[in-house]
């Protein structure tokens, strides 16, 4: 009986995770990501590069 409970819980959680999958473009829009590009290494004056 306890084993069945865990099997159902795992199956339910797996289904929940599958429903949460989103389109990558949707996730980028939701995150507020603006964009990226290439340029000279000294293009930015900020000191946040790795």
N, C-alpha and C positions, 0 to 999 in steps of 0.2 A: 504494500500500500504506500509506504513512504517513497519507494523507488518511483512509482507512477507519478507521485506529486512532483518530484524533481524532474522527471522526463517531460512532464507537461509544462513546468516552469521554464525549462530550457527551450522547449519548442516555442512557447509564447514569446520569450525574450528574443529568440532568433527572428521570429516574424516581425516583432517590433523594430529590430535593427534594420531589417530589409525594407520596411516601409519608410525609414528615415533617410534612405539614400536620396540624394538630390543631384540635379544636373550641376556639373562643375561651374558653368557660367552663373547659375543661380547662387551658388555658394560665394563666388567672387563678388557678385553684386551685393549680396547681403553683408559681406564682411567690410564693405567700404573700400575695397581695393580700387585704386585709381588706374594704375598702369605702370609700365616700366619701359626703359629704352637704353640704348647704348650711347656712349659719348666719351670724351677724353677723361682720363683719370682725374685730372685737376679741374674738371668742369664745376664741381661743387666746392664751396668754401667751408661747408660744414665738416666737422671732424667725427662723423659717425660711421665711417667705413671700417670694415674688419681688417 
